[in-house]
Amino acid sequence: MNVFVVYCHPSHESFTYNVMRNFLKGLDDAGHTYVISDLYAMNFNPVFSENEYMREAFYRTDLDIPDDIKKEHEKIMKSDAIVFIYPVFWTDAPALLGGWFQRVWTYGFAYGPSPEIKVFDKALFFATIGGDLKEEIRQKQVEAMKTIMIGDRMNNRAASCEMIVFDEMTRGYGNDDRRRVNTDKFLKEAYDKGYNI
């Protein structure tokens, strides 16, 4: 399977980065191929230009799609699955990932009367959070995130969608023991998801 990984975290010294590394190792060990868009490393611009706004707001397909977005479209069209790996900041993905969707999901490609985007076999989301999923507020936050990521952004663009949330990964606040316990378990799960995608 060809997998497109969209990774969004500002630090390679993070648990989220290790999630990606273990997921990729699973892909490698199973013989899958992949391409990565590391949004911070590639200095991805998440901000609409006026031209992009005019294209999207007025359905102006005569206006050009920027070259950086065409590259993302090419990665999408060559992939069977798409995987997003990111931390949760204030019940949301980092702004950079939100901007990726805003700019990459272009009219005529991702939506409109006859969108060109392929339907992925699978869309997978790995989200890392500091809070405890046993708490009701965290459960509600995850449901809200699923509504945005799976219900809206993926919608009918994948045959199957799954969101995996790795919780209790904050440092400090009396959580260091839970973080240590969870780390190995979660990294094994990331590996297994890559291997069995």
Residue pairs with C-beta under 8 A, 6 or more apart in sequence:
1 32
1 33
1 80
1 81
1 121
1 197
2 32
2 33
2 34
2 35
2 78
2 79
2 80
2 81
3 27
3 32
3 33
3 34
3 35
3 79
3 80
3 81
3 82
3 83
3 197
4 34
4 35
4 37
4 75
4 76
4 78
4 79
4 81
4 82
4 83
5 20
5 23
5 24
5 34
5 35
5 36
5 37
5 82
5 83
5 84
5 85
6 36
6 37
6 39
6 82
6 83
6 84
6 85
6 97
6 100
7 17
7 20
7 36
7 37
7 38
7 39
7 84
7 85
7 86
8 38
8 39
8 40
8 84
8 85
8 86
8 93
8 94
8 96
8 97
8 100
9 16
9 17
9 40
9 85
9 86
9 87
9 94
10 40
10 94
11 17
14 87
15 128
15 166
15 169
15 179
15 183
15 186
16 85
16 86
16 87
16 126
16 128
18 183
18 187
19 85
19 126
19 128
19 166
19 186
19 187
19 190
20 36
20 85
20 126
20 190
22 187
22 188
22 190
22 191
22 194
23 83
23 85
23 126
23 190
23 191
23 193
23 194
24 34
24 36
24 194
25 191
25 194
26 190
26 191
26 192
26 193
26 194
26 195
26 196
26 197
27 33
27 34
27 194
27 195
27 197
28 194
29 194
29 195
30 194
30 195
30 196
30 197
32 194
32 197
35 75
35 78
35 79
37 44
37 72
37 75
37 100
39 46
39 96
39 97
39 100
40 96
44 68
44 96
44 99
44 100
45 68
45 99
45 103
46 95
46 96
46 97
46 98
46 99
46 100
46 102
46 103
47 99
48 56
48 102
48 103
49 66
51 63
51 64
52 63
52 66
52 103
54 60
54 63
55 61
55 63
55 65
55 106
55 107
56 106
56 107
59 107
59 112
61 107
61 108
65 73
65 106
65 109
66 103
69 103
69 104
69 106
72 100
72 104
73 104
73 106
73 109
73 117
76 82
76 104
76 117
76 118
77 116
77 117
77 118
79 118
79 120
80 120
80 121
80 122
81 120
81 121
81 122
81 123
81 124
81 158
81 197
82 120
82 122
82 123
82 124
82 158
83 123
83 124
83 125
83 126
83 197
84 93
84 97
84 123
84 124
84 125
84 126
84 149
85 126
86 93
86 94
86 97
86 126
86 127
86 128
87 94
87 127
87 128
87 129
88 127
88 128
88 129
88 130
88 141
88 145
88 165
91 141
91 144
91 145
92 98
92 145
92 148
93 127
93 145
93 149
101 153
104 110
105 111
105 153
108 114
108 115
108 116
109 115
109 116
109 117
110 117
110 157
117 157
119 156
119 157
119 158
119 159
120 157
120 158
120 159
121 158
121 159
121 160
122 158
122 159
122 160
122 161
122 162
122 197
123 150
123 154
123 157
123 158
123 160
123 161
123 162
124 161
124 162
124 163
124 164
124 193
124 197
125 149
125 150
125 161
125 162
125 163
125 164
126 164
126 166
126 190
126 193
127 142
127 145
127 163
127 164
127 165
127 166
128 165
128 166
128 169
129 138
129 141
129 165
129 166
129 167
129 169
130 167
130 168
130 169
130 170
130 173
130 175
131 137
131 138
131 141
131 167
131 168
131 170
132 138
132 167
132 168
133 139
133 142
133 165
133 167
133 168
138 167
142 163
142 165
145 163
145 165
146 163
149 163
150 161
150 163
154 161
164 189
164 193
166 182
166 186
166 189
167 182
168 175
168 178
168 179
168 182
169 179
169 182
169 183
169 186
170 179
171 179
